[in-house]
Amino acid sequence: MSKIGSTKNGSFALSVPLGLGTMFWGDTALDEKIAGRIIPDETLLKIRDLSLSKGVTFIDTAEGYGGGSSEARLGHLGFGTSGHFVATKFLPTLWRWTERSVVRAAAASNKRLGIECCDLLFIHSPIHARNPKVWIKGAARAMRKGHLKALGVSNFNAEQVRAAWKVANEEGIPLIANQIMFSLLVSGSPALQETLRTCQELGIAVVGYGVLGQGLLTAGLTSQRFSQNRLSRRVGLTLEELTPLREEIQSTAVRHGKSMSQVCIQWARRKGVIPLIGTRTVEQLEESIGGLDFTLGLDEVSELDRLALGHSTFNRPPWKRIAFLTFISLLVIAFKGSRLFGSRKNQPNLV
């Protein structure tokens, strides 16, 4: 069943309680090296069936995940035809310059996913030599060809969201979501808060990834694990700075008989954000679902907000984001090469 509906004013809305991220669902040799293992088909089938039975049907993937192997596995395992709401992403790599590149990429993603029309296509990044309006117009062409139902953007700040919304309106296509990093580690950022307000004003849903702070906001964090955490090193976060926030999350979890991760999920929902949780095991899915059946009080949300940090990706200098796009473009090439020689193309069909 579609999760895109019309609101009273005729605009489109994305209505889902939770999203499941599939960044590590690829099955190439490079996926295995990066993630440490390849998730068995049997595990993903259990995730497919349990999520569907619990109404958690939003599946988020990207052509860049595993060089398309994440999409291919979703197609192989029947996620696109099982009743799930599948979203993927167009990545504006360095070699893409035209509107047609969006059309071709959307068609290729659909082929890997085993579907004719994608529920939602995100523009993965606004960073490129071309203005993002090129990709919006390309998505409009892809929509007119029947490749997608609705458009989203990802990692767009407030100004970029407004510009994208204007172009989408001019093209007559629904821009329904902005996928951004969103957690108590970043929500104190004024730039992020402005982006959140802008999306709410325009009726654009916010899909938040990194809600658990890449493990920094969950139980079991030791000083050793903290020192090895890439996010903490990248933003210059100290354990002393993080401790008051972690203690408040923990005390809130105890009051509700929940885990720290479940508190983070519920906090995001209370902020009007759809939490997107990377999911590699059935246990992780069950943990995430447990974050949907209780409510935080206004005073609890306010106290968490008071202790929130402001390490948003929107605060990074432009050169770092350009360097990241260059790295991702090279990584896509590496994944595609790995997929040609190392993907498990001859697996039995388990659907």
C-alpha positions as CSV (number, residue, x, y, z in Angstrom):
1,M,0.0,0.0,0.0
2,S,1.3,3.4,-0.9
3,K,2.5,5.7,1.9
4,I,2.2,8.8,-0.2
5,G,-1.1,10.5,0.4
6,S,-2.8,13.9,-0.3
7,T,-3.2,16.4,2.5
8,K,-6.1,18.8,2.9
9,N,-4.5,21.5,0.8
10,G,-3.8,19.1,-2.1
11,S,-0.1,18.6,-1.5
12,F,1.6,15.3,-1.0
13,A,2.8,13.8,2.2
14,L,4.9,10.9,3.3
15,S,3.3,9.0,6.2
16,V,5.5,6.2,7.7
17,P,6.5,5.5,11.3
18,L,10.0,4.3,10.7
19,G,12.5,3.6,7.9
20,L,14.9,0.7,7.5
21,G,18.3,1.6,6.0
22,T,20.1,-0.9,3.7
23,M,23.6,0.7,3.3
24,F,25.2,-2.6,4.3
25,W,22.9,-5.0,2.4
26,G,25.3,-5.3,-0.6
27,D,26.9,-8.6,-1.4
28,T,30.1,-7.7,-3.1
29,A,33.6,-8.5,-1.9
30,L,34.1,-4.8,-1.1
31,D,30.8,-4.8,0.9
32,E,32.2,-7.7,2.9
33,K,35.5,-6.0,3.5
34,I,33.8,-2.7,4.7
35,A,31.0,-4.3,6.8
36,G,32.9,-7.4,8.0
37,R,30.4,-9.8,6.6
38,I,27.6,-10.3,4.1
39,I,24.1,-10.5,5.6
40,P,22.6,-13.9,4.7
41,D,19.6,-14.0,2.5
42,E,17.7,-15.8,5.2
43,T,18.2,-12.9,7.6
44,L,16.9,-10.4,5.1
45,L,13.9,-12.5,4.3
46,K,13.0,-12.6,8.0
47,I,13.5,-8.8,8.2
48,R,11.2,-8.5,5.1
49,D,8.4,-10.6,6.6
50,L,8.6,-9.2,10.2
51,S,8.7,-5.6,9.1
52,L,5.7,-6.1,6.8
53,S,3.7,-7.7,9.6
54,K,4.5,-4.8,11.9
55,G,3.6,-2.1,9.4
56,V,7.2,-0.9,9.1
57,T,7.4,-0.9,5.4
58,F,9.6,2.0,4.4
59,I,12.8,0.6,2.9
60,D,15.6,3.1,2.0
61,T,18.4,2.1,-0.4
62,A,20.6,3.8,-3.0
63,E,22.3,3.1,-6.3
64,G,25.5,4.0,-4.5
65,Y,25.1,1.3,-1.8
66,G,27.4,-1.6,-3.0
67,G,27.5,-0.2,-6.5
68,G,23.8,-1.2,-6.9
69,S,24.1,-4.6,-5.2
70,S,21.9,-3.4,-2.3
71,E,19.1,-2.6,-4.8
72,A,19.7,-5.9,-6.6
73,R,19.4,-7.9,-3.4
74,L,16.1,-6.1,-2.6
75,G,14.9,-7.1,-6.0
76,H,16.1,-10.6,-5.6
77,L,14.4,-11.0,-2.3
78,G,11.1,-9.5,-3.5
79,F,11.0,-6.3,-1.3
80,G,9.7,-4.3,-4.3
81,T,6.7,-6.6,-4.8
82,S,6.0,-7.6,-1.2
83,G,4.1,-4.5,-0.2
84,H,7.0,-2.4,1.1
85,F,7.5,1.2,0.2
86,V,10.9,1.3,-1.5
87,A,12.9,4.5,-1.9
88,T,16.2,4.8,-3.6
89,K,18.7,7.6,-4.4
90,F,20.2,9.1,-7.5
91,L,23.9,10.0,-6.8
92,P,25.2,13.0,-8.8
93,T,28.7,11.6,-9.3
94,L,31.4,13.6,-11.0
95,W,30.7,12.2,-14.4
96,R,26.9,13.1,-14.4
97,W,26.0,16.4,-16.0
98,T,22.6,16.2,-17.7
99,E,18.9,15.7,-16.9
100,R,19.0,12.5,-18.9
101,S,21.4,11.0,-16.4
102,V,18.6,11.0,-13.8
103,V,16.3,9.3,-16.2
104,R,18.8,6.6,-17.0
105,A,19.8,6.1,-13.4
106,A,16.1,5.8,-12.3
107,A,15.4,3.2,-14.9
108,A,18.5,1.2,-14.0
109,S,17.6,1.3,-10.3
110,N,14.1,0.0,-11.1
111,K,15.6,-2.8,-13.1
112,R,17.8,-3.9,-10.2
113,L,14.9,-3.5,-7.7
114,G,12.6,-5.6,-10.0
115,I,10.0,-2.9,-10.3
116,E,8.6,-0.7,-13.0
117,C,8.1,2.4,-10.9
118,C,9.9,3.5,-7.8
119,D,7.8,4.9,-4.9
120,L,10.3,7.6,-4.0
121,L,13.6,8.8,-5.6
122,F,16.0,11.0,-3.5
123,I,18.6,13.3,-5.0
124,H,21.5,12.0,-2.9
125,S,23.5,15.3,-2.6
126,P,23.3,18.9,-3.6
127,I,27.0,19.1,-4.0
128,H,28.1,19.2,-7.7
129,A,29.3,21.6,-10.3
130,R,25.8,21.6,-11.8
131,N,23.0,23.4,-10.0
132,P,20.6,20.8,-8.3
133,K,17.8,22.1,-10.4
134,V,19.3,20.0,-13.2
135,W,18.6,16.9,-11.2
136,I,15.1,18.1,-10.2
137,K,14.2,18.6,-13.9
138,G,15.7,15.2,-14.7
139,A,13.5,13.7,-12.0
140,A,10.5,15.3,-13.6
141,R,11.4,13.7,-16.9
142,A,11.8,10.4,-15.2
143,M,8.4,10.8,-13.5
144,R,6.7,11.6,-16.9
145,K,8.3,8.4,-18.2
146,G,6.7,6.4,-15.3
147,H,10.0,5.6,-13.5
148,L,9.0,7.2,-10.2
149,K,6.0,8.4,-8.2
150,A,7.5,11.1,-6.0
151,L,10.8,13.0,-5.4
152,G,12.9,13.6,-2.4
153,V,16.2,15.3,-1.7
154,S,19.0,14.4,0.7
155,N,21.4,16.5,2.7
156,F,19.8,19.7,1.4
157,N,20.0,22.7,3.8
158,A,17.2,25.2,4.2
159,E,18.2,27.4,1.2
160,Q,18.7,24.4,-1.0
161,V,15.3,22.9,0.0
162,R,13.5,26.1,-0.9
163,A,15.2,26.2,-4.3
164,A,14.4,22.6,-5.0
165,W,10.8,23.0,-3.9
166,K,10.4,26.0,-6.3
167,V,11.8,24.0,-9.2
168,A,9.7,21.0,-8.4
169,N,6.6,23.1,-8.3
170,E,7.4,24.7,-11.6
171,E,7.9,21.2,-13.0
172,G,4.6,20.0,-11.5
173,I,6.1,17.1,-9.5
174,P,5.7,16.3,-5.7
175,L,8.8,17.0,-3.6
176,I,7.8,15.1,-0.4
177,A,10.9,14.5,1.7
178,N,14.4,15.6,2.7
179,Q,16.7,13.0,4.2
180,I,19.2,14.5,6.6
181,M,21.4,13.5,9.5
182,F,19.3,14.0,12.6
183,S,20.1,13.1,16.1
184,L,20.7,14.6,19.5
185,L,24.3,15.0,18.4
186,V,23.4,17.4,15.7
187,S,19.9,18.9,16.5
188,G,21.4,21.9,18.4
189,S,22.8,23.3,15.1
190,P,21.0,26.5,14.0
191,A,21.5,25.5,10.4
192,L,19.8,22.2,11.0
193,Q,17.0,23.8,13.0
194,E,16.4,26.2,10.1
195,T,16.2,23.3,7.7
196,L,13.7,21.5,9.8
197,R,11.5,24.6,10.0
198,T,11.7,25.1,6.3
199,C,10.7,21.6,5.5
200,Q,7.7,21.8,8.0
201,E,6.6,25.1,6.4
202,L,6.7,23.6,2.9
203,G,5.0,20.3,3.9
204,I,8.1,18.3,3.2
205,A,8.7,15.3,5.5
206,V,12.1,15.0,7.2
207,V,13.7,11.5,7.1
208,G,16.4,11.4,9.7
209,Y,19.4,9.1,9.4
210,G,22.0,8.6,12.1
211,V,19.3,8.9,14.8
212,L,21.4,6.7,17.1
213,G,24.5,8.8,16.7
214,Q,26.4,5.9,15.0
215,G,26.4,4.1,18.4
216,L,27.4,7.1,20.5
217,L,23.9,7.4,21.9
218,T,23.3,3.8,22.7
219,A,24.1,1.5,25.6
220,G,27.4,-0.3,25.8
221,L,29.6,2.6,24.8
222,T,33.1,2.3,26.4
223,S,36.0,4.7,26.3
224,Q,37.7,2.3,23.9
225,R,34.7,2.2,21.6
226,F,34.4,5.9,21.8
227,S,38.0,6.4,20.8
228,Q,37.5,4.1,17.8
229,N,34.3,5.8,16.7
230,R,34.8,7.6,13.3
231,L,32.0,10.2,13.9
232,S,33.5,11.3,17.2
233,R,36.9,11.7,15.6
234,R,35.6,13.5,12.6
235,V,33.7,16.2,14.5
236,G,36.1,16.5,17.4
237,L,33.7,15.3,20.0
238,T,35.0,14.4,23.5
239,L,33.5,11.9,25.9
240,E,33.2,14.6,28.6
241,E,31.1,16.7,26.2
242,L,28.9,13.7,25.4
243,T,28.4,12.3,28.9
244,P,25.6,14.6,30.2
245,L,23.5,13.9,27.1
246,R,24.0,10.1,27.4
247,E,23.1,10.2,31.1
248,E,19.8,11.9,30.4
249,I,19.0,9.5,27.6
250,Q,19.8,6.6,30.0
251,S,17.6,8.0,32.8
252,T,14.8,8.6,30.4
253,A,15.1,5.0,29.2
254,V,14.9,3.6,32.7
255,R,11.8,5.6,33.5
256,H,10.0,4.1,30.5
257,G,11.5,0.6,30.7
258,K,13.1,1.1,27.3
259,S,16.6,1.2,25.8
260,M,18.6,4.2,25.0
261,S,18.2,3.6,21.2
262,Q,14.4,3.4,21.6
263,V,14.4,6.7,23.5
264,C,16.4,8.3,20.6
265,I,13.9,6.9,18.0
266,Q,10.9,8.2,20.0
267,W,12.6,11.6,20.5
268,A,13.0,11.9,16.7
269,R,9.4,11.0,16.1
270,R,8.3,13.7,18.7
271,K,10.3,16.2,16.7
272,G,8.2,15.3,13.6
273,V,11.0,13.3,12.0
274,I,10.8,9.9,10.4
275,P,13.7,7.9,12.0
276,L,15.8,5.9,9.5
277,I,17.6,3.1,11.2
278,G,20.3,1.0,9.6
279,T,19.2,-2.6,10.0
280,R,21.3,-5.7,9.6
281,T,19.7,-8.2,12.0
282,V,16.2,-9.2,13.1
283,E,17.2,-8.2,16.6
284,Q,17.9,-4.7,15.4
285,L,14.5,-4.5,13.7
286,E,12.8,-5.7,16.9
287,E,14.7,-3.1,18.9
288,S,13.6,-0.3,16.5
289,I,10.0,-1.4,16.5
290,G,10.1,-1.2,20.3
291,G,10.7,2.6,19.9
292,L,7.3,3.1,18.5
293,D,4.9,2.0,21.3
294,F,5.5,4.7,23.9
295,T,5.6,8.5,24.1
296,L,8.0,10.9,25.7
297,G,6.6,13.7,27.7
298,L,7.1,17.4,26.7
299,D,9.3,18.0,29.6
300,E,11.5,15.0,28.7
301,V,11.8,16.2,25.1
302,S,12.7,19.7,26.3
303,E,15.4,18.3,28.6
304,L,16.9,16.2,25.9
305,D,16.8,19.3,23.6
306,R,18.6,21.3,26.2
307,L,21.5,18.9,26.3
308,A,21.6,18.3,22.5
309,L,24.8,19.0,20.7
310,G,25.3,20.9,17.4
311,H,27.7,18.8,15.3
312,S,25.6,19.0,12.1
313,T,27.0,18.1,8.6
314,F,25.6,21.5,7.5
315,N,28.4,23.1,9.6
316,R,31.1,21.6,7.5
317,P,33.1,23.9,5.1
318,P,32.1,23.4,1.4
319,W,35.5,22.0,0.5
320,K,35.0,19.0,2.8
321,R,31.6,18.2,1.2
322,I,33.2,18.4,-2.3
323,A,36.0,16.2,-1.2
324,F,33.4,13.7,0.2
325,L,31.6,13.7,-3.2
326,T,34.9,13.0,-4.9
327,F,35.5,10.1,-2.5
328,I,32.0,8.7,-3.0
329,S,32.3,8.8,-6.8
330,L,35.6,6.8,-6.6
331,L,34.0,4.4,-4.1
332,V,31.1,3.8,-6.6
333,I,33.6,2.8,-9.2
334,A,35.3,0.4,-6.8
335,F,31.9,-1.1,-5.8
336,K,30.9,-1.6,-9.4
337,G,34.2,-3.3,-10.1
338,S,33.7,-5.5,-7.1
339,R,30.2,-6.3,-8.1
340,L,31.3,-7.5,-11.5
341,F,33.8,-10.0,-10.0
342,G,32.5,-10.7,-6.6
343,S,28.7,-10.5,-6.3
344,R,26.7,-13.6,-5.7
345,K,24.8,-13.7,-9.0
346,N,24.0,-17.4,-8.9
347,Q,22.2,-17.6,-5.5
348,P,19.0,-19.6,-5.5
349,N,15.9,-17.5,-5.5
350,L,14.5,-17.6,-2.0
351,V,11.4,-15.4,-2.5
